[in-house]
Amino acid sequence: MTKTTAKSKPIVLCPYCDAMAELVDDTQVYQRSYSGKVWLCRPCKAWVGCHKNSKNHIPLGRLATAELRRLKIEAHDLFDPLWRAAIRLRGWSQAHARGKAYSWLAQKMGIPREECHIGMFNEERVKLAISVLKKREPV
């Protein structure tokens, strides 16, 4: 869970142990620098990166364990070709194509559109998304 105010960095709580995550240099999770910060829960070893160019270090999603990160990568490997094809084939902008793809995914998963984002999914939802995406027809 993330709580923010307009001009302060967020308070990021771990969904696994409820501890407050620390904002640390990305070398602490990647073993090399990508010139960024991550939110890290040391007890759970769960972490999440920050939005690029975010002065307040807004998290990219929820804190994730190694298994959840693996599942999210799998989901993105299936999901990203959907919206990229719409850019190529329909000439849509990236934002429009991703929005349409997430609307489609939300409908297929039976969840509200505002809750449909791979970065925010827990293990159960990301597994459902993977199942839905594997069943779709190729573009």
N, C-alpha and C positions, 0 to 999 in steps of 0.2 A: 504494500500500500504506500502511496506517495501523497504527502500533503505539502502544498506550496502556498506562499504568499507572493504578491506581485513582485517584490524586489529582493527576495531572499532565496537562498538555495533550498531545495526541497528537503523534507524529512522523509527518509526512505526506511520503511519497516520491512523486515524479513517475513515473508508469508509462511516460512517453515518454523521459525522459533520466536518470532515477534521482537527480535533484537533490532536495534537501530543499525542500519548499514553505515559504513564509513565511506567517504569520498576519498579515493586513493589514486595514485598514479597507475596507469594501465600496466606498467612493468610488473606489478604485483600479481597479475593474473596471466599475462602473456609471456613473461620472462624476457620481453624486449619492448621498447617504446614504440607506440604508434602515435605519440604526442597527444595523448588524451587522458581522460579520467574515467574511472568506473566506480560504481557503488558496490561495496563488498561487505557481505556478512561473514565475518571470520569464523564464528562457530559452525556455520553450515557450509562454508565455502561456496555459497551462492553469490552470483554477481550479475550486474547488468551494465552495459556501456551507457554513455551519455549522448544526447543529440549533438551533432556536429555544430560548432559555433554557438552553443548555448551558454550564455554568460552565467546562468544559474545552475548549470549541469543537470538539466532535466533528463531523467532516465529514459532509455529507449523502450522500456517495457517493464515487466516485473523482474525481480531477482529470480535467477534460475540456477538450478543445480546442473551438473554436467549432463545428466540424463535429459533434463528439459531442454538444455541448449542443443543437444544432439537431435532431439525430436523437432525443435523449431527449424533447424537447418534442413531437415528432411521435408518439413512442410513448405518452407520457402523454395526448395528445389522443385516442388510440384506446383506451387502457386505462382511464382514469378513468371514462368513462361506464359501463363494466361494473360496477364496484363501487358507483357511485352509484345505478345502477338497482336493485341488490340491496337497498340501504337503503330506497329508495322502495317497491319491490314486495314485499319479504319482511320488511321491518322489522328488518333486521340492523343491528348497530352498525357504525360505520365500520371499526373494527379487524377485526371478523369478516368483513365484506364484502371488504375489501382482501386479507385472508389467503386467503379462498376464491378470489378472482380471481387472485392470484399462484400458488396451487396449480394452478389450471386452466392458467395460462400456462406454468408449469414443465413440466407433463405434455405440453402441446402442443409445447413446444420440445425436449422430451427431455432436460431437465437436472434436477438435484436441486433440490427446493424451496428449500433453504437458499442456493442460488446464484442464485435468481430474484428480482432486484430491479432495476428500471430504473436506479436511481441507481448501481448497481455494475457495470452492463453496459459492456463495451467496444464498439467500433464493430460488430464481427461479430455479437455477441449482440443488440445493439439493433436491427440490421437484420433479424435473424431474428424478433425479437419483433414488429416492425412488419409483417412478412410474415404471421405467424400472426394477428395482430389484424385485419389487413385482410380475411382470409378468413373470419372468424367471422360468424355470423348476427346480424343486428341484434336488440336486446332489444325 
